[in-house]
Amino acid sequence: MASSSAASPGSRPGSPQATAARAGWRDYFELTKPKVVLLISFTAVVGMFLATPGLPPLRALICGTLGIWLAAASAAAINHVIDQRIDSEMARTRHRPLPSGTISEAPALAFAFALGLASMAILTLLVNPLTALLTFSSLIGYAIVYTVWLKRATPQNIVIGGAAGAAPPVLGWVAVTNSVDANALLLFLIIFTWTPPHFWALAIARREEYAKVGVPMLPVIYGVELTRLHILLYTVLLVIVTVLPYLTGMSGLVYALAASVLDAVFLGYAWKLWAHPRPDLPMRTFRWSINYLGLLFAALLIDHYWLIRAP
């Protein structure tokens, strides 16, 4: 339920001051990029369950999930603040709380820092210091290193910066075991390899907007045709990487079958995007990639407990 605080006497209806005065919890919630953070948190939770043959300890599960969610939400809110000028010039983002004037910069930053501090306190005191340290590193990697520098510095921004976005399943794993395992790094590798074809599909669809605001995305600097080829090659690499959990014995046949179907669909999108491009394909590929990752990690989770119960 959004708050309805009255605007200050000197503010005009529709002015930034009047609009900001009407900010409610939904506006702050939007700063956290809830759909993105939900997927991040889900992969972290899967990491927690995969880290143990039984059920993860309840405190690690609840506090770890909350702490990782808060950190991801904090990074998203900082990203909103840093990117507000860019967001105001792009049709996809101009209605976000900061560009629209619903929330001003100072309270948005205070909100982001409060989320970050709460995250670190929960993870340090109720989970373990290693999870807190790795989560903080991931937060800084996305909110500062990627958003402030990489995003504006190189067309390989999403490849290098993808390390921060690939960390959540490792964070979930460490929340349960207090150690980094090779299998956790496999989960990291899946998301790290998935990120470029996922984001480059969106970059093709929004190429003109990225060019307008001076963000050197791959299709802006090297063109759409080369980006389509990169998407195809990275998707082939992703298919290879997603076989590794089965080949290493981390997962079984249930996962292998599910991954094969999901990979085939993703590869089909990538192939059509390269060989038979249509205007609607980049966004369709982007949307499928989101479903793909969620379903792939769900398959990992289902397979994990299927293996345990198998004779």
C-alpha positions in Angstrom: 0.0 0.0 0.0 1.7 3.2 -1.2 1.9 6.0 1.3 0.1 9.3 0.5 2.3 11.9 2.3 1.2 15.4 1.4 3.5 17.4 -0.8 5.3 20.4 0.7 3.3 23.7 0.4 5.8 25.1 -2.1 5.7 22.1 -4.5 3.6 22.1 -7.6 1.5 19.0 -8.6 3.6 16.9 -11.0 6.9 18.6 -9.9 9.8 16.3 -8.8 9.3 17.5 -5.2 5.6 16.7 -5.2 6.1 13.4 -7.0 8.9 12.3 -4.5 6.6 13.1 -1.6 4.2 10.5 -2.8 6.8 7.7 -2.8 5.6 4.6 -1.1 6.9 1.1 -0.3 6.1 -0.1 -3.8 8.5 2.5 -5.3 11.3 1.5 -2.9 10.5 -2.2 -3.7 10.9 -1.4 -7.4 14.4 -0.1 -6.7 15.4 -3.6 -5.7 14.7 -5.0 -9.2 12.5 -7.7 -7.6 12.2 -10.0 -10.6 16.0 -10.1 -11.1 16.7 -10.5 -7.4 14.1 -13.3 -7.2 16.0 -15.3 -9.8 19.3 -14.5 -8.0 17.9 -15.6 -4.7 16.5 -18.8 -6.3 19.9 -19.8 -7.6 21.4 -19.1 -4.2 18.8 -21.3 -2.5 19.5 -24.1 -5.0 23.2 -23.8 -4.1 22.2 -24.3 -0.4 20.2 -27.5 -1.1 22.9 -28.9 -3.4 25.6 -28.4 -0.8 24.2 -31.1 1.5 22.8 -34.6 0.9 19.9 -33.9 3.2 18.2 -30.7 4.0 20.3 -27.6 4.8 20.3 -26.3 8.4 17.2 -24.1 8.9 19.1 -21.1 10.1 21.5 -21.2 7.2 18.6 -21.5 4.8 16.5 -18.7 6.2 19.2 -16.2 7.2 21.4 -17.0 4.2 18.6 -16.5 1.8 17.5 -13.2 3.5 21.1 -11.9 3.7 21.8 -12.7 0.0 18.5 -11.2 -1.1 19.2 -8.0 0.9 22.7 -7.7 -0.7 21.3 -8.2 -4.2 18.5 -5.7 -3.5 21.1 -3.2 -2.2 23.3 -3.6 -5.3 20.2 -3.1 -7.5 19.2 0.1 -5.7 22.8 1.5 -6.0 22.6 0.6 -9.7 19.4 2.6 -10.0 21.1 5.6 -8.5 24.3 5.5 -10.6 22.3 4.8 -13.8 19.6 7.3 -13.3 20.8 9.6 -16.2 21.0 6.7 -18.6 17.6 5.3 -17.4 16.0 8.7 -18.0 16.9 8.6 -21.7 15.9 5.0 -22.4 12.3 4.0 -23.1 12.7 0.7 -21.2 13.8 2.4 -18.0 12.6 6.0 -18.0 9.6 5.2 -15.7 11.8 3.8 -12.9 11.5 5.6 -9.6 14.5 7.9 -9.9 14.2 9.1 -13.5 10.5 9.7 -13.0 11.1 11.7 -9.8 9.1 9.4 -7.6 12.2 8.9 -5.3 15.1 11.3 -5.0 18.8 10.3 -4.9 19.4 10.8 -1.2 16.7 8.5 0.2 17.4 5.9 -2.5 21.1 5.8 -1.4 20.1 5.6 2.2 17.7 2.7 1.4 20.5 0.9 -0.5 23.0 1.3 2.3 20.5 0.2 4.9 19.8 -3.0 2.9 23.6 -3.6 2.5 24.3 -3.1 6.2 21.4 -5.4 7.2 22.7 -8.0 4.8 26.2 -8.0 6.2 25.0 -8.1 9.8 22.7 -11.1 9.1 25.3 -13.0 7.2 28.2 -12.3 9.6 26.4 -12.9 12.8 23.8 -15.6 11.8 25.5 -17.5 8.9 29.3 -17.2 8.7 31.9 -14.5 7.9 33.0 -16.2 4.7 29.5 -15.9 3.2 29.4 -12.3 4.3 32.8 -11.5 2.7 32.0 -13.2 -0.6 28.5 -11.6 -0.7 30.1 -8.1 0.0 32.6 -8.7 -2.8 29.8 -9.6 -5.2 27.8 -6.5 -4.2 30.8 -4.3 -4.9 31.6 -6.1 -8.1 28.1 -5.4 -9.5 27.2 -2.1 -8.0 30.6 -0.4 -8.3 33.0 -2.3 -10.6 30.4 -3.2 -13.2 28.0 -0.3 -13.0 30.5 2.6 -12.5 33.4 1.3 -14.7 33.0 -1.8 -16.8 29.5 -0.9 -18.2 30.9 2.3 -19.7 34.4 1.1 -20.5 34.3 -1.9 -22.8 31.9 -3.9 -25.0 33.1 -6.9 -23.0 31.4 -5.3 -20.0 28.8 -8.0 -19.5 31.4 -10.9 -19.9 33.8 -9.5 -17.2 31.0 -8.2 -15.0 29.2 -11.5 -15.2 31.3 -12.8 -12.4 29.3 -10.8 -9.8 26.0 -12.1 -11.2 27.2 -15.7 -11.2 28.2 -15.7 -7.5 24.8 -16.4 -5.8 24.8 -20.2 -6.0 28.3 -20.2 -4.6 27.2 -17.9 -1.8 24.3 -20.3 -1.0 26.7 -23.2 -1.0 29.1 -21.4 1.4 26.2 -20.4 3.7 25.7 -24.1 4.4 29.2 -25.5 4.2 31.5 -22.5 5.1 33.7 -23.5 2.2 33.9 -23.2 -1.6 33.6 -26.5 -3.3 34.4 -27.5 -6.9 30.7 -28.3 -7.5 29.8 -24.8 -6.3 32.2 -23.4 -9.0 30.4 -25.5 -11.6 27.1 -23.6 -10.7 29.1 -20.4 -11.0 30.4 -21.4 -14.4 26.9 -22.1 -15.7 25.6 -18.6 -14.8 28.8 -17.0 -16.0 28.5 -18.6 -19.4 24.8 -17.9 -19.6 25.1 -14.2 -18.9 26.5 -13.0 -22.3 24.0 -14.6 -24.6 21.2 -13.6 -22.2 22.2 -9.9 -22.1 23.4 -9.5 -25.6 20.0 -10.6 -26.9 18.5 -7.6 -25.0 21.4 -5.4 -26.2 20.5 -6.1 -29.8 16.8 -5.3 -29.2 17.8 -2.0 -27.4 20.9 -1.2 -29.5 19.8 2.3 -30.5 19.0 3.2 -26.9 22.4 2.0 -25.7 24.1 4.0 -28.5 22.1 7.1 -27.6 23.3 7.1 -24.0 26.9 6.1 -24.8 27.0 2.6 -23.3 29.4 0.6 -25.5 27.5 -2.7 -25.7 28.8 -5.2 -28.2 26.1 -4.5 -30.9 26.8 -0.8 -30.6 30.5 -1.1 -31.1 30.9 -4.1 -33.4 27.4 -4.4 -34.9 24.5 -6.7 -34.7 25.8 -9.4 -37.0 28.9 -10.1 -34.9 26.8 -10.0 -31.8 24.5 -12.6 -33.2 27.5 -14.8 -33.9 28.8 -14.3 -30.3 25.4 -15.3 -28.9 25.5 -18.5 -30.9 29.1 -19.4 -29.9 28.4 -18.6 -26.2 25.2 -20.7 -26.3 27.2 -23.6 -27.7 29.7 -23.1 -24.9 26.8 -23.0 -22.4 25.5 -26.3 -23.7 29.0 -27.9 -23.0 29.2 -26.3 -19.6 25.7 -27.6 -18.6 26.8 -31.2 -19.3 29.5 -31.0 -16.7 27.3 -31.5 -13.6 26.3 -34.9 -15.1 29.8 -35.9 -16.3 31.3 -35.1 -12.9 28.6 -37.1 -11.0 27.2 -34.0 -9.4 23.9 -34.6 -11.0 22.1 -37.6 -12.5 19.9 -38.6 -15.4 16.9 -36.4 -14.5 19.1 -33.3 -14.7 20.8 -34.5 -17.9 17.5 -35.0 -19.7 16.1 -31.7 -18.6 19.3 -29.9 -19.5 19.3 -31.5 -22.9 15.7 -30.2 -23.7 16.4 -26.7 -22.3 19.7 -26.5 -24.2 18.1 -27.6 -27.4 15.5 -24.8 -27.2 18.1 -22.2 -26.3 20.4 -23.3 -29.0 17.5 -23.2 -31.5 16.8 -19.6 -30.5 20.5 -18.7 -30.9 20.7 -20.4 -34.3 17.6 -18.7 -35.7 18.9 -15.4 -34.3 22.1 -15.9 -36.3 20.9 -17.6 -39.4 17.4 -16.3 -39.9 17.2 -13.0 -37.9 13.8 -11.4 -37.4 13.0 -8.2 -35.4 11.1 -10.1 -32.7 13.8 -12.8 -32.1 16.2 -10.8 -29.8 13.5 -10.2 -27.2 12.1 -13.7 -27.5 15.6 -15.1 -27.0 16.1 -12.8 -24.0 12.8 -13.8 -22.4 13.5 -17.5 -23.0 17.0 -17.2 -21.4 15.4 -16.1 -18.1 13.0 -19.1 -18.1 15.9 -21.3 -19.1 18.1 -20.5 -16.1 15.2 -20.9 -13.7 14.2 -24.2 -15.1 17.8 -25.5 -15.3 18.4 -24.8 -11.6 15.0 -26.3 -10.8 16.1 -29.4 -12.6 19.4 -29.5 -10.6 17.3 -29.3 -7.4 14.8 -32.0 -8.4 17.6 -34.3 -9.6 19.6 -33.8 -6.4 16.8 -35.3 -4.2 15.9 -37.9 -6.9 19.4 -39.2 -6.6 19.3 -39.3 -2.8 16.1 -41.4 -2.9 17.2 -43.7 -5.8 18.1 -47.2 -4.7 
